[in-house]
Amino acid sequence: MSFHAPAGSSLAIVGATGAGKTSIINLITRVYEAQKGRVLVDGVDVRRIPLEVLRRNIGVVPQDTFLFSSSLDENVAFGVDEDEIEPVLVGRAVETARLSNDLDQFPEGIQTVIGERGVTLSGGQKQRTALARAIMRDPTILILDDSLSSIDTQTQAQILAGLKRVLEGRTSIIISQRISTVKDADQIIVLDDGKIIERGSHSELVALRGHYASMYRRELLSTELGIE
């Protein structure tokens, strides 16, 4: 497998469960090391970059995130140096992630204390909190690992619209099972059993009438039938 995501561009990765999507992210962030080949960031093998430096510059929003038993705003600001935390920046991150849509449901708004692992939040609220946290860190590379899967399509559209400003000049990698999440990416690669079987823009892949186009047709049909 070989691909290149130019700095400042967006790369989307789609494919069935077990195709290797999350494994790519784990190699980039050095959750485990590549046994063959190389993973390069700015032309440098990630194994030569100090782990702290590498991860400080990468924001990852996983499908299942860990939240702490503290206030929402403290969870959003987790990982940011205390002297860099400003309420206006927290508010901006919360607004972009559309967590702001739900603040009136919490007794103390953004300062509401949530349970360990966010047990008092819905799946979508957890994912939006994790997204706000990643935005708050202002990373050079932003990775969304199927992190909008628990969010309804209308809210997802709002989030993606807000993310356009955040992603300007920033390299982004978006993993998703939803074509609606990835269709505006500069480059899309389709994985199957650890191999790239298709690559191109949304329009190019639809025109191929291959695997991606079949996924897109199924999603359009599900939308017409009102199936999330």
GUVEX-109222 format. One record per residue: x, y, z of N, C-alpha, C, O in turn; chain; residue in three letters. Coordinates in steps of 0.05 Angstrom, whole numbers, plus 5000, padded with zeros to 4 digits. Atoms other than C-alpha are relative to their C-alpha. Layout:
// residues N
  n_xx  n_yy  n_zz  ca_xx  ca_yy  ca_zz  c_xx  c_yy  c_zz  o_xx  o_yy  o_zz  lomar  segu
     X     Y     Z      X      Y      Z     X     Y     Z     X     Y     Z      A   ALA
...
This chain:
// residues 228
  n_xx  n_yy  n_zz  ca_xx  ca_yy  ca_zz  c_xx  c_yy  c_zz  o_xx  o_yy  o_zz  lomar  segu
  5017  4976  5000   5000   5000   5000  5018  5025  5000  5037  5026  5015      A   MET
  4985  4975  5001   5026   5069   4982  4981  5023  4992  4966  5020  4973      A   SER
  5015  4977  5007   4993   5137   4982  5013  5025  5012  5029  5023  5030      A   PHE
  4988  4975  4991   5010   5210   4992  4978  5020  5005  4961  5025  4987      A   HIS
  5019  4979  4993   4969   5264   5027  5016  5026  5001  5030  5031  5021      A   ALA
  4985  4974  5000   4998   5333   5008  4993  5017  5025  4970  5016  5034      A   PRO
  5004  4982  4977   5006   5382   5065  4977  5019  4994  4976  5031  4973      A   ALA
  5022  4982  5004   4942   5422   5075  4976  4989  4985  4956  5002  4981      A   GLY
  5021  5012  5015   4899   5373   5037  4984  4981  5018  4991  4975  5040      A   SER
  5017  5019  4986   4843   5326   5058  5001  4973  4986  4997  4971  4962      A   SER
  5000  5028  5010   4848   5250   5050  4978  4985  5014  4977  4986  5039      A   LEU
  5021  5017  4987   4789   5204   5062  5006  4971  4994  5016  4964  4973      A   ALA
  4996  5029  5003   4793   5129   5073  4974  4986  5006  4963  4989  5028      A   ILE
  5025  5015  4996   4733   5084   5064  5005  4970  4995  5025  4963  4982      A   VAL
  4997  5029  5003   4724   5009   5066  4985  4985  5022  4977  4997  5042      A   GLY
  5014  5017  4981   4691   4952   5103  5015  4998  5026  5039  5003  5027      A   ALA
  4988  5005  4974   4704   4936   5176  5023  4979  4996  5018  4958  4984      A   THR
  4977  5018  5002   4773   4902   5181  5016  5004  4975  5035  4988  4970      A   GLY
  4985  4995  5025   4798   4931   5115  5028  5011  5005  5046  5010  4988      A   ALA
  4974  4989  4993   4856   4965   5151  5001  5030  5004  5022  5042  5006      A   GLY
  5001  4971  4998   4832   5037   5159  5013  5010  5026  5030  5027  5026      A   LYS
  4989  4991  4974   4847   5045   5234  5029  4992  5003  5044  5006  5016      A   THR
  4971  5008  4999   4913   5007   5225  5018  5021  4988  5040  5026  4998      A   SER
  4984  4979  5012   4937   5063   5180  5004  5023  5020  5026  5033  5023      A   ILE
  4999  4979  4980   4921   5114   5235  5020  4992  5022  5035  5008  5032      A   ILE
  4982  5010  4979   4957   5071   5287  5029  5001  4992  5047  5004  5009      A   ASN
  4973  4998  5010   5019   5070   5243  5010  5029  4999  5033  5035  5005      A   LEU
  4993  4972  5001   5018   5145   5233  5007  5011  5028  5026  5026  5031      A   ILE
  4996  4990  4972   5012   5159   5308  5019  4982  5016  5023  4988  5040      A   THR
  4982  5019  4987   5060   5102   5325  4988  4986  5025  5002  4981  5045      A   ARG
  5012  5018  4980   5011   5063   5367  5015  4973  4998  5021  4960  5017      A   VAL
  4981  5021  5005   5052   5008   5335  5017  5007  4976  5008  5023  4959      A   TYR
  4981  4993  5021   5112   5011   5288  4996  4984  4975  4988  4961  4976      A   GLU
  5001  5014  5025   5113   4994   5215  5022  4979  4999  5045  4985  5004      A   ALA
  4980  5022  5002   5148   4926   5206  5013  5000  4972  5036  4990  4970      A   GLN
  4989  4997  5026   5158   4939   5132  4992  5027  4989  4972  5039  4996      A   LYS
  5006  4974  5012   5161   5002   5091  5004  5023  5020  5015  5019  5042      A   GLY
  4996  4976  4983   5159   5073   5121  4974  5017  4999  4959  5017  4980      A   ARG
  5021  4980  4998   5109   5124   5144  5014  5027  5004  5028  5030  5024      A   VAL
  4985  4974  5000   5133   5195   5130  4981  5023  5006  4958  5023  4997      A   LEU
  5014  4974  4996   5109   5262   5157  5020  5022  4993  5041  5024  5005      A   VAL
  4982  4979  5010   5140   5321   5121  5026  4988  4991  5048  4999  4994      A   ASP
  4977  5014  5010   5188   5271   5090  5018  4987  5020  5039  4976  5014      A   GLY
  4984  5012  4979   5213   5246   5157  4986  4975  5010  4962  4975  5016      A   VAL
  5011  5025  4990   5203   5174   5180  4990  5005  5029  5005  5016  5046      A   ASP
  5012  4994  4973   5156   5178   5241  5016  4986  5022  5015  4995  5045      A   VAL
  4984  5013  4980   5203   5130   5277  5024  5017  5009  5036  5012  5030      A   ARG
  4978  4982  4993   5255   5186   5278  4990  5025  5014  5006  5041  5023      A   ARG
  5011  4977  4987   5207   5237   5307  4994  4993  5029  4980  4973  5034      A   ILE
  5007  5006  4972   5203   5239   5383  4970  4997  5004  4955  5014  4994      A   PRO
  5028  5007  4998   5137   5209   5403  4984  5024  5011  4962  5029  5001      A   LEU
  5014  4977  4988   5117   5270   5445  4996  5022  4978  4974  5033  4977      A   GLU
  5002  4980  5021   5131   5317   5386  4980  4991  4979  4963  5007  4970      A   VAL
  5018  5010  5021   5094   5273   5336  4971  5003  5009  4955  5013  4995      A   LEU
  5028  5001  4991   5031   5265   5378  4990  5028  5008  4966  5033  5008      A   ARG
  5008  4973  4994   5031   5338   5399  4989  5014  4975  4972  5032  4977      A   ARG
  5008  4987  5025   5021   5356   5326  4978  4985  4985  4970  4993  4963      A   ASN
  5021  5015  5012   4968   5304   5311  4976  4999  5019  4978  4992  5042      A   ILE
  5025  5002  4985   4896   5309   5335  4983  4977  4990  4976  4977  4966      A   GLY
  5015  5023  5008   4858   5243   5333  4973  5000  5014  4972  5002  5039      A   VAL
  5027  5003  4989   4783   5237   5343  4991  4972  4995  4982  4965  4972      A   VAL
  5008  5028  5005   4768   5163   5353  4970  4996  5001  4955  5014  5010      A   PRO
  5028  5006  4999   4701   5130   5346  4991  4997  5029  4969  5006  5036      A   GLN
  5006  5003  4972   4702   5112   5420  5021  5015  5016  5044  5005  5018      A   ASP
  4981  4983  4986   4735   5166   5462  4998  4997  5030  4978  4987  5040      A   THR
  5001  5001  4971   4753   5169   5535  4996  5028  5011  5010  5047  5004      A   PHE
  5006  4975  4987   4722   5225   5575  5003  4997  5031  5000  4975  5041      A   LEU
  4994  5001  4972   4738   5242   5647  4976  5011  5017  4959  5025  5006      A   PHE
  5021  4991  4982   4692   5254   5707  5007  5028  5009  5015  5032  5032      A   SER
  4995  4972  4994   4700   5329   5704  4981  5016  4983  4964  5004  4969      A   SER
  5019  4984  5015   4664   5387   5671  5005  4997  4970  5027  4989  4961      A   SER
  4998  5001  5029   4651   5390   5596  5023  5017  4990  5038  5009  4973      A   LEU
  4979  4983  5010   4697   5449   5586  5028  4990  5007  5046  4994  4992      A   ASP
  4975  5012  4993   4753   5414   5623  5007  4977  4982  5030  4972  4976      A   GLU
  4996  5022  5019   4744   5353   5579  5008  5011  4973  5026  4999  4960      A   ASN
  4993  4988  5026   4747   5397   5517  5028  5010  5000  5043  5008  4980      A   VAL
  4974  4988  4998   4810   5432   5541  5022  4980  5008  5045  4988  5011      A   ALA
  4980  5020  4992   4845   5367   5561  5023  4998  4980  5018  4995  4956      A   PHE
  4977  5003  5018   4915   5363   5533  5011  5027  4991  5032  5028  4977      A   GLY
  4991  4973  5008   4922   5439   5523  5014  5013  5024  5004  5011  5047      A   VAL
  4986  4987  4978   4972   5478   5565  4982  5020  5013  4967  5035  5000      A   ASP
  5019  4984  4985   4936   5515   5620  5001  5030  4992  4980  5043  4991      A   GLU
  4998  4972  5007   4963   5583   5599  4990  5006  4972  4988  5029  4964      A   ASP
  5011  4996  5027   4935   5572   5529  4970  4996  4999  4958  5000  4978      A   GLU
  5029  5005  4999   4864   5557   5551  4986  5027  5003  4989  5041  5024      A   ILE
  5016  4976  4999   4818   5615   5536  4971  4993  4995  4965  4977  4977      A   GLU
  5028  5007  5003   4742   5612   5544  4990  5004  4971  4973  4988  4962      A   PRO
  5009  4995  5027   4732   5642   5474  5009  4977  4981  4994  4970  4963      A   VAL
  4991  5022  5017   4774   5586   5443  4984  4974  5006  4978  4959  4988      A   LEU
  5016  5023  4993   4736   5533   5482  4972  5002  4987  4962  4983  4976      A   VAL
  5026  4995  5012   4671   5564   5459  4999  4996  4970  4980  4985  4959      A   GLY
  4998  5003  5029   4694   5565   5387  5002  4970  4992  4989  4962  4973      A   ARG
  4997  5029  5006   4714   5491   5389  4973  4986  5005  4965  4969  4989      A   ALA
  5026  5011  4993   4647   5473   5422  4980  5006  4978  4963  4990  4971      A   VAL
  5019  4992  5021   4609   5512   5369  5006  4985  4974  4987  4976  4960      A   GLU
  4993  5014  5024   4647   5480   5311  4991  4971  5001  4982  4960  4981      A   THR
  5008  5028  4996   4633   5410   5339  4970  4997  5004  4960  4975  5007      A   ALA
  5029  4999  4996   4560   5431   5348  4992  4987  5027  4969  4979  5030      A   ARG
  5007  5008  4973   4563   5409   5421  4983  5022  5012  4968  5017  5031      A   LEU
  5015  4977  4990   4534   5478   5432  4970  4996  4997  4954  5008  5011      A   SER
  5029  5006  5004   4467   5451   5405  4987  4988  5024  4963  4990  5028      A   ASN
  5011  5015  4978   4459   5410   5468  5005  5013  5028  4996  5002  5048      A   ASP
  4992  4989  4974   4485   5456   5523  4976  5007  5017  4978  5006  5042      A   LEU
  5024  4993  4984   4415   5478   5544  4988  4975  5013  4971  4978  5031      A   ASP
  5010  5024  4987   4402   5405   5562  5014  4993  5026  5005  4977  5042      A   GLN
  4984  5005  4976   4456   5406   5616  4994  5021  5021  4992  5044  5015      A   PHE
  5007  4982  4978   4441   5436   5684  5018  5024  5004  5009  5046  5011      A   PRO
  4981  4978  4997   4504   5479   5686  5014  5006  4974  5036  5017  4974      A   GLU
  4988  4994  5026   4517   5485   5611  5027  4987  4996  5030  4963  5002      A   GLY
  4974  5011  5006   4589   5477   5591  5016  4992  5025  5035  4977  5023      A   ILE
  4986  5006  4975   4610   5472   5664  4987  4976  5015  4995  4970  5037      A   GLN
  5013  5024  4988   4566   5411   5677  5021  4977  5002  5035  4971  4984      A   THR
  4982  5022  4996   4605   5353   5707  4988  4974  4989  4965  4968  4995      A   VAL
  5010  5024  5012   4598   5289   5668  5012  4976  5014  5033  4979  5026      A   ILE
  4990  5024  4987   4608   5218   5693  5025  4988  4986  5031  4996  4963      A   GLY
  4976  5014  5011   4670   5174   5681  4993  4988  4973  4972  4974  4970      A   GLU
  5003  5009  5027   4677   5158   5607  4975  5012  4987  4966  5003  4966      A   ARG
  5023  4986  5012   4619   5206   5594  4974  4985  5001  4958  4986  4982      A   GLY
  5024  5017  4998   4565   5158   5618  4974  5016  4999  4953  5005  4992      A   VAL
  5024  4984  5000   4516   5216   5623  4994  5012  4973  4974  5025  4969      A   THR
  5004  4989  5027   4524   5234   5550  4991  4978  4980  4996  4954  4984      A   LEU
  5006  5019  5022   4496   5202   5487  5025  4995  4984  5045  5008  4987      A   SER
  4977  5007  5017   4542   5170   5436  5008  5024  4983  5032  5029  4980      A   GLY
  4994  4977  5017   4536   5231   5391  5013  5023  5016  5031  5036  5006      A   GLY
  4988  4979  4984   4551   5279   5448  5029  4994  5008  5045  5012  5009      A   GLN
  4972  5008  4994   4613   5240   5467  5018  5006  4976  5040  5017  4979      A   LYS
  4984  4996  5024   4638   5243   5395  5005  5030  4995  5026  5038  4986      A   GLN
  4997  4972  5004   4625   5317   5391  5018  5013  5020  5032  5032  5015      A   ARG
  4981  4990  4980   4662   5329   5456  5028  4993  4992  5046  5010  4995      A   THR
  4974  5008  5009   4721   5290   5429  5010  5017  4976  5033  5025  4974      A   ALA
  4993  4983  5023   4719   5331   5364  5008  5028  5010  5027  5039  5000      A   LEU
  4994  4974  4989   4717   5396   5404  5028  5000  5013  5043  5019  5010      A   ALA
  4974  5003  4987   4778   5371   5444  5022  5001  4979  5043  5015  4983      A   ARG
  4979  5001  5021   4818   5357   5380  5003  5028  4987  5025  5036  4982      A   ALA
  4998  4973  5012   4800   5425   5350  5014  5019  5019  5029  5036  5010      A   ILE
  4988  4983  4979   4820   5459   5415  5031  4998  5000  5045  5018  5005      A   MET
  4971  5004  5000   4890   5429   5409  5014  5012  4976  5038  5015  4975      A   ARG
  4989  4987  5024   4899   5463   5341  5023  4984  4987  5045  4994  4984      A   ASP
  4979  5017  5010   4938   5404   5311  5007  5006  4971  4991  5017  4956      A   PRO
  4991  4997  5028   4978   5406   5246  4985  4979  4982  4978  4985  4960      A   THR
  5014  5021  5014   4945   5340   5225  4976  4992  5017  4978  4986  5041      A   ILE
  5024  5007  4986   4873   5325   5244  4989  4974  4988  4985  4972  4964      A   LEU
  5009  5026  5009   4849   5253   5240  4972  4994  5013  4970  4994  5037      A   ILE
  5027  5007  4991   4775   5234   5245  4996  4970  4994  4992  4963  4971      A   LEU
  5002  5030  5004   4770   5158   5255  4972  4991  5005  4965  4983  5027      A   ASP
  5028  5008  4998   4697   5143   5241  4987  5014  5024  4970  5002  5038      A   ASP
  5008  4986  4976   4683   5196   5293  4974  5015  4998  4966  5029  5017      A   SER
  5027  4988  5003   4616   5220   5266  4979  4979  4997  4956  4985  4989      A   LEU
  5018  5022  5005   4584   5152   5264  4975  5000  5017  4954  4990  5009      A   SER
  5023  4999  4982   4537   5165   5323  4985  5026  4998  4967  5032  5014      A   SER
  5013  4973  5003   4516   5234   5298  4981  4999  4977  4988  4988  4955      A   ILE
  5020  5000  5021   4453   5244   5257  5011  5016  4976  5028  5033  4978      A   ASP
  4990  4988  5024   4463   5265   5185  4997  5030  4998  5014  5043  4986      A   THR
  5004  4971  5001   4435   5335   5194  5021  5014  5017  5033  5034  5008      A   GLN
  4980  4988  4983   4482   5351   5252  5028  4996  4987  5045  5013  4989      A   THR
  4975  5005  5014   4539   5318   5213  5005  5021  4978  5027  5031  4976      A   GLN
  4997  4980  5021   4526   5366   5155  5008  5027  5012  5025  5041  5000      A   ALA
  4993  4975  4987   4530   5425   5203  5029  5000  5009  5044  5019  5006      A   GLN
  4973  5003  4991   4595   5399   5233  5020  5002  4977  5040  5017  4979      A   ILE
  4982  4999  5023   4627   5388   5165  5002  5028  4988  5024  5036  4979      A   LEU
  4999  4973  5010   4608   5458   5144  5018  5017  5017  5034  5033  5007      A   ALA
  4984  4985  4982   4640   5487   5206  5030  4992  4999  5047  5008  5004      A   GLY
  4972  5010  5001   4702   5443   5198  5015  5011  4976  5040  5011  4976      A   LEU
  4986  4990  5023   4717   5473   5130  5019  5023  5007  5042  5024  4997      A   LYS
  4982  4978  4991   4745   5535   5164  5023  4990  5016  5046  4999  5013      A   ARG
  4979  5012  4983   4783   5494   5215  5021  4986  4984  5045  4987  4991      A   VAL
  4982  5017  5015   4814   5450   5162  5017  5015  4979  5035  5004  4967      A   LEU
  4985  4985  5019   4840   5506   5118  5030  5001  5008  5037  5009  5030      A   GLU
  4971  5000  4995   4916   5498   5113  5009  4978  5018  5032  4977  5025      A   GLY
  4994  5022  4982   4913   5436   5156  4996  4973  4985  4977  4970  4970      A   ARG
  5003  5027  5012   4924   5364   5134  4980  4984  5016  4981  4983  5041      A   THR
  5021  5015  4986   4864   5321   5150  4997  4972  4987  4999  4969  4963      A   SER
  5006  5028  5008   4850   5246   5146  4974  4992  5012  4970  4993  5036      A   ILE
  5027  5006  4991   4778   5225   5150  4993  4971  4993  4993  4964  4969      A   ILE
  5009  5028  5003   4756   5153   5160  4970  5000  5005  4961  5010  5025      A   ILE
  5029  5002  4995   4682   5138   5152  4988  4978  4983  4998  4971  4962      A   SER
  5016  5019  5016   4631   5088   5129  4979  5015  4983  4967  5004  4965      A   GLN
  5019  4983  5014   4587   5146   5105  5013  5015  4977  5033  5029  4981      A   ARG
  4990  4985  5023   4600   5173   5035  4995  5030  5004  5011  5047  4996      A   ILE
  5007  4972  4995   4566   5238   5057  5022  5014  5016  5025  5039  5015      A   SER
  4979  4989  4983   4624   5248   5106  5025  5006  4984  5039  5025  4990      A   THR
  4974  4998  5013   4680   5240   5056  4999  5012  4971  5020  5016  4959      A   VAL
  5002  4994  5029   4653   5263   4988  5014  5026  4992  5020  5030  4969      A   LYS
  4986  4974  5007   4685   5333   4993  5030  4999  5004  5043  5019  5000      A   ASP
  4971  5003  4996   4755   5306   5008  5015  5004  4974  5004  4997  4953      A   ALA
  4984  4996  5024   4810   5324   4959  5007  4973  4987  5008  4971  4963      A   ASP
  4993  5027  5010   4829   5250   4953  4986  4979  5017  4985  4981  5042      A   GLN
  5013  5022  4986   4791   5187   4971  5013  4974  4992  5017  4969  4968      A   ILE
  4990  5027  5007   4821   5117   4976  4981  4980  5012  4971  4983  5034      A   ILE
  5018  5022  4992   4780   5054   4981  5017  4976  5006  5032  4966  4990      A   VAL
  4984  5023  4991   4810   4996   5021  4983  4975  4999  4959  4975  5003      A   LEU
  5012  5027  4998   4794   4922   5016  5023  4981  5008  5042  4977  4993      A   ASP
  4981  5019  4991   4833   4871   5056  5029  5010  5000  5047  4997  4991      A   ASP
  4974  4988  4998   4891   4918   5068  5012  5010  4974  5036  5017  4974      A   GLY
  4989  4990  5026   4898   4939   4995  4982  5023  4990  4958  5024  4996      A   LYS
  5015  4978  5013   4878   5002   4958  4989  4990  4974  5004  4982  4956      A   ILE
  5012  5011  5025   4828   4981   4905  4990  5023  4982  4986  5018  4958      A   ILE
  5009  4977  5016   4805   5050   4882  5011  5026  5014  5014  5027  5038      A   GLU
  4993  4974  4989   4828   5122   4890  4993  5022  4981  4992  5018  4956      A   ARG
  5007  4978  5017   4807   5190   4865  4982  5019  5016  4978  5016  5040      A   GLY
  5019  4982  4988   4758   5246   4879  4972  4986  5000  4969  4965  4988      A   SER
  5027  5011  4999   4684   5233   4894  4989  4996  4972  4979  4974  4966      A   HIS
  5011  5002  5027   4663   5248   4823  5014  4979  4983  5001  4965  4967      A   SER
  4984  5019  5016   4719   5206   4793  4993  4971  5008  4990  4954  4991      A   GLU
  5006  5027  4991   4702   5146   4837  4971  4992  4993  4966  4968  4987      A   LEU
  5028  5006  5009   4627   5150   4822  5000  4993  4971  4986  4974  4963      A   VAL
  4999  5006  5029   4644   5151   4748  5012  4973  4994  5006  4962  4973      A   ALA
  4987  5027  5004   4685   5087   4756  4979  4978  5001  4984  4956  4990      A   LEU
  5021  5020  4997   4621   5050   4774  5010  4974  5014  5002  4952  5007      A   ARG
  4988  5022  4986   4661   5006   4821  4990  4997  5028  4966  5002  5034      A   GLY
  5008  5005  4972   4661   4991   4896  4990  5025  5013  4969  5024  5026      A   HIS
  5008  4974  4987   4656   5064   4918  4972  5008  4989  4955  5016  5005      A   TYR
  5026  4992  5011   4599   5078   4870  4977  4982  5011  4955  4992  5015      A   ALA
  5020  5018  4989   4561   5017   4897  4993  5009  5029  4970  5009  5037      A   SER
  5005  4989  4973   4570   5044   4968  4983  5025  5000  4965  5028  5016      A   MET
  5014  4974  5002   4545   5112   4946  4970  4995  4993  4952  5008  5004      A   TYR
  5028  5006  5007   4483   5082   4913  4984  4989  5023  4961  4996  5027      A   ARG
  5013  5011  4977   4466   5042   4975  4993  5022  5020  4972  5021  5033      A   ARG
  5005  4979  4981   4473   5104   5018  4977  5018  4991  4960  5026  5007      A   GLU
  5021  4984  5011   4428   5145   4972  4973  4986  5004  4953  4999  5011      A   LEU
  5025  5015  4996   4375   5090   4975  4992  5000  5029  4968  5003  5035      A   LEU
  5007  5000  4971   4379   5087   5051  4989  5027  5008  4971  5029  5024      A   SER
  5010  4973  4994   4370   5162   5054  4972  5004  4990  4955  5016  5005      A   THR
  5027  4997  5011   4309   5159   5009  4980  4984  5017  4957  4993  5019      A   GLU
  5018  5017  4984   4279   5104   5053  4999  5009  5029  4984  4998  5046      A   LEU
  5000  4990  4973   4294   5144   5116  5015  4983  5020  5009  4983  5044      A   GLY
  4984  5018  4983   4345   5094   5143  5026  5013  5006  5041  5020  4987      A   ILE
  4974  4988  4992   4404   5123   5183  5022  4980  4997  5045  4986  5003      A   GLU
